[in-house]
Amino acid sequence: MKLYFFPNACSLAPHIVLRELALPFELVQVNNQAKTFADGEDFLQINPKGYVAALQLDNGQVLTEASAILQYLADLKPAANLAPANGSWERVRLQEWLNFIASEIHGGLAIFFNGAIQGEVRAMFLATLYKRFAILVQTLEGQDYLLGARYSVADAYLFVVLRWAGFHDIDLQQWPALAAFQQRVGERQDVIEALAAEAA
Ligand SMILES: N[C@@H](CCC(=O)N[C@@H](CS)C(=O)NCC(=O)O)C(=O)O
């Protein structure tokens, strides 16, 4: 498999999970501005959506959307328990979290990468984001991970997008449960290795 990535982008979540599952994979860096690879080839030929993450399977199929990629990977090694079994109620809960992260937290933090978001507009988006953070805090004050005691692909995804808070001058220490979650997930060996690989 090939994972098309950009350092620190949402592609870090499947990158972490590929390592946690000890699956063989190749990392291919994308120039996310030019939509090209280092050799100048066109990334849009791989993913016409023009964004990471994209996972190319050995049969050539390309899967996009972090939530779908994460579940696909988890299901390759069900024994690792990074996702509850398909068809179970717990799996639906996982999907509920993945969708919440994608639309509310990923989307809610990514908006600030747009330098035009300043002043009152920034304050408006922050207010909405902080309401979503309150939901995370309510959950993570009482348990270590989104699904309870057990780490799942949703936690990898949440960890990756919450890291962006620091890029936007949002101090997660304001929410001790979120800061503690980041520390907990950030201490996982495969997370440390994925971060180091993307920084290389
Ligand atoms: N809907 C996609 C969004 C992916 C996304 O936002 N990718 C960002 C990096 S985190 C990106 O590559 N943006 C570049 C662009 O949109 O041009 C998903 O959930 O995976």
PDBQT file of the ligand as one rigid body, heavy atoms in Angstrom, charges set to zero:
ROOT
HETATM    1  N1  LIG A 301     -12.667  15.305   3.438  1.00  0.00    +0.000 N 
HETATM    2  C1  LIG A 301     -11.272  14.962   3.531  1.00  0.00    +0.000 C 
HETATM    3  C2  LIG A 301     -10.487  16.244   3.820  1.00  0.00    +0.000 C 
HETATM    4  C3  LIG A 301      -8.999  16.029   3.654  1.00  0.00    +0.000 C 
HETATM    5  C4  LIG A 301      -8.231  17.296   3.929  1.00  0.00    +0.000 C 
HETATM    6  O1  LIG A 301      -8.736  18.264   4.524  1.00  0.00    +0.000 OA
HETATM    7  N2  LIG A 301      -6.958  17.281   3.522  1.00  0.00    +0.000 N 
HETATM    8  C5  LIG A 301      -6.117  18.437   3.688  1.00  0.00    +0.000 C 
HETATM    9  C6  LIG A 301      -4.968  18.137   4.648  1.00  0.00    +0.000 C 
HETATM   10  S1  LIG A 301      -5.577  17.716   6.278  1.00  0.00    +0.000 SA
HETATM   11  C7  LIG A 301      -5.495  18.791   2.357  1.00  0.00    +0.000 C 
HETATM   12  O2  LIG A 301      -4.815  17.983   1.767  1.00  0.00    +0.000 OA
HETATM   13  N3  LIG A 301      -5.785  20.007   1.887  1.00  0.00    +0.000 N 
HETATM   14  C8  LIG A 301      -5.241  20.495   0.651  1.00  0.00    +0.000 C 
HETATM   15  C9  LIG A 301      -6.301  21.031  -0.242  1.00  0.00    +0.000 C 
HETATM   16  O3  LIG A 301      -7.501  20.908   0.056  1.00  0.00    +0.000 OA
HETATM   17  O4  LIG A 301      -5.931  21.598  -1.271  1.00  0.00    +0.000 OA
HETATM   18  C10 LIG A 301     -11.031  13.899   4.617  1.00  0.00    +0.000 C 
HETATM   19  O5  LIG A 301     -11.833  13.845   5.556  1.00  0.00    +0.000 OA
HETATM   20  O6  LIG A 301     -10.058  13.117   4.521  1.00  0.00    +0.000 OA
ENDROOT
TORSDOF 0
